[in-house]
Amino acid sequence: MLDDFLVRAVLAGLGLAIAAGPLGCFVVWRRMAYFGDSTAHAAILGVALSFAFGVSIYAGTLAVALAMALLVSALVGRGHAMDTLLGVAAHSALALGLVAASFVPGLRVDLTAFLFGDILAVGRADLAWIWGGALLVLGLLIWRWQRLVSATVNEELAMAAGIDTRLERLILAVALALVVAVAIRIVGALLISAMLIVPAAAARTWSRTPEQMAMIATGVAALSVAAGLWSSLRLDSPAGPSIVVAAAGVFAFGAIFRKG
């Protein structure tokens, strides 16, 4: 069954969905869009370093994304202006990655696949990395769910209840870096944040509790993968962007429905 490229693409997309859905809710609740951008854009530097040193793309991407996530998380925790800091980090990381990639022989040809994703080229080894990382993120979120939600809703009350909000922020940073490493081959560095934000934003329309929103966001992400791959095959459009467009369509439908 795994010899079929389309089956592998669907499985890869579903792996991303189960991690991006619930994590994206925290990105939306905490208004961490720029945080996701800075971590995702740093992944290009990880790709360049992976090619340069001959290591796994997933390992290199995870290392750099994790370093960026921890750095930004630490700076934000010290009171630096969040929007300006994350904007500088996001664009600087992308520019540095593109410059580094230009010095790596053979990477220029493949760079588009890492910027916008190439889910149809996912292999069996990629599936192992994707599902391993996705299940790790999901398990991490389930384990810390109540503490993460409490720290998100009101940090002062969470601290009064004995919750270490810095630890919860660190856990989110680690989870975000894992999702970036998982998603780099699926939707690419430029669209990872969209897969975190758009399904979660769409899920708001039909959600009354945080748990409902996480489950619906996962369903929206999975539906977007299926619809995006179908439209990609029918219209010969790029698969990664098609998945994001499908998610945006679900969001638009929900917004219109809510107004009605």
Solvent accessible surface area in square Angstrom, and as a share of the most:
residue,aa,sasa,rsa
1,M,169,0.76
2,L,54,0.27
3,D,114,0.59
4,D,69,0.36
5,F,93,0.39
6,L,58,0.29
7,V,41,0.24
8,R,43,0.16
9,A,0,0.00
10,V,52,0.30
11,L,51,0.25
12,A,0,0.00
13,G,0,0.00
14,L,60,0.30
15,G,0,0.00
16,L,1,0.01
17,A,0,0.00
18,I,36,0.18
19,A,0,0.00
20,A,0,0.00
21,G,0,0.00
22,P,10,0.06
23,L,2,0.01
24,G,0,0.00
25,C,0,0.00
26,F,0,0.00
27,V,4,0.02
28,V,21,0.12
29,W,62,0.22
30,R,43,0.16
31,R,210,0.77
32,M,18,0.08
33,A,45,0.35
34,Y,91,0.35
35,F,10,0.04
36,G,1,0.01
37,D,36,0.19
38,S,0,0.00
39,T,0,0.00
40,A,1,0.00
41,H,18,0.08
42,A,1,0.01
43,A,0,0.00
44,I,0,0.00
45,L,34,0.17
46,G,0,0.00
47,V,0,0.00
48,A,1,0.01
49,L,69,0.34
50,S,1,0.01
51,F,75,0.31
52,A,62,0.48
53,F,154,0.64
54,G,69,0.66
55,V,80,0.46
56,S,45,0.29
57,I,36,0.18
58,Y,12,0.04
59,A,43,0.33
60,G,9,0.08
61,T,0,0.00
62,L,49,0.24
63,A,62,0.48
64,V,23,0.13
65,A,0,0.00
66,L,52,0.26
67,A,60,0.47
68,M,32,0.14
69,A,0,0.00
70,L,63,0.31
71,L,99,0.49
72,V,2,0.01
73,S,9,0.06
74,A,52,0.40
75,L,46,0.23
76,V,24,0.14
77,G,44,0.42
78,R,189,0.69
79,G,66,0.63
80,H,97,0.43
81,A,65,0.50
82,M,83,0.37
83,D,97,0.50
84,T,87,0.51
85,L,35,0.18
86,L,3,0.02
87,G,11,0.10
88,V,90,0.52
89,A,15,0.11
90,A,0,0.00
91,H,109,0.49
92,S,60,0.39
93,A,6,0.04
94,L,33,0.16
95,A,52,0.41
96,L,100,0.50
97,G,0,0.00
98,L,66,0.33
99,V,84,0.48
100,A,25,0.19
101,A,0,0.00
102,S,44,0.28
103,F,159,0.66
104,V,17,0.10
105,P,127,0.80
106,G,54,0.52
107,L,0,0.00
108,R,169,0.62
109,V,128,0.74
110,D,59,0.31
111,L,27,0.13
112,T,84,0.49
113,A,29,0.22
114,F,10,0.04
115,L,25,0.13
116,F,80,0.33
117,G,14,0.14
118,D,54,0.28
119,I,0,0.00
120,L,51,0.26
121,A,52,0.40
122,V,1,0.01
123,G,24,0.23
124,R,139,0.51
125,A,73,0.57
126,D,18,0.09
127,L,14,0.07
128,A,70,0.55
129,W,116,0.41
130,I,0,0.00
131,W,76,0.27
132,G,43,0.42
133,G,11,0.11
134,A,0,0.00
135,L,96,0.48
136,L,105,0.52
137,V,0,0.00
138,L,48,0.24
139,G,38,0.37
140,L,33,0.16
141,L,1,0.01
142,I,120,0.61
143,W,173,0.61
144,R,27,0.10
145,W,31,0.11
146,Q,123,0.55
147,R,106,0.39
148,L,0,0.00
149,V,20,0.11
150,S,43,0.28
151,A,1,0.00
152,T,28,0.17
153,V,117,0.67
154,N,55,0.28
155,E,60,0.27
156,E,129,0.58
157,L,124,0.61
158,A,2,0.02
159,M,117,0.52
160,A,88,0.68
161,A,80,0.62
162,G,62,0.60
163,I,21,0.10
164,D,66,0.34
165,T,8,0.05
166,R,175,0.64
167,L,72,0.36
168,E,0,0.00
169,R,46,0.17
170,L,75,0.37
171,I,16,0.08
172,L,3,0.01
173,A,0,0.00
174,V,48,0.28
175,A,0,0.00
176,L,1,0.00
177,A,0,0.00
178,L,17,0.09
179,V,1,0.00
180,V,0,0.00
181,A,6,0.05
182,V,4,0.02
183,A,0,0.00
184,I,0,0.00
185,R,42,0.15
186,I,0,0.00
187,V,0,0.00
188,G,0,0.00
189,A,1,0.01
190,L,62,0.31
191,L,35,0.18
192,I,1,0.00
193,S,11,0.07
194,A,23,0.18
195,M,1,0.01
196,L,2,0.01
197,I,48,0.24
198,V,29,0.16
199,P,0,0.00
200,A,0,0.00
201,A,22,0.17
202,A,0,0.00
203,A,0,0.00
204,R,123,0.45
205,T,35,0.20
206,W,92,0.32
207,S,25,0.16
208,R,226,0.82
209,T,61,0.35
210,P,48,0.30
211,E,73,0.33
212,Q,72,0.32
213,M,9,0.04
214,A,10,0.08
215,M,133,0.60
216,I,50,0.25
217,A,0,0.00
218,T,34,0.20
219,G,40,0.38
220,V,10,0.06
221,A,0,0.00
222,A,26,0.21
223,L,104,0.52
224,S,1,0.00
225,V,1,0.00
226,A,54,0.42
227,A,41,0.32
228,G,0,0.00
229,L,4,0.02
230,W,156,0.55
231,S,26,0.17
232,S,6,0.04
233,L,86,0.43
234,R,169,0.62
235,L,134,0.67
236,D,134,0.70
237,S,37,0.24
238,P,88,0.55
239,A,11,0.09
240,G,0,0.00
241,P,35,0.22
242,S,12,0.08
243,I,0,0.00
244,V,19,0.11
245,V,103,0.59
246,A,21,0.16
247,A,0,0.00
248,A,44,0.34
249,G,40,0.38
250,V,28,0.16
251,F,84,0.35
252,A,46,0.36
253,F,128,0.53
254,G,0,0.00
255,A,20,0.16
256,I,125,0.64
257,F,125,0.52
258,R,143,0.52
259,K,175,0.74
260,G,101,0.97
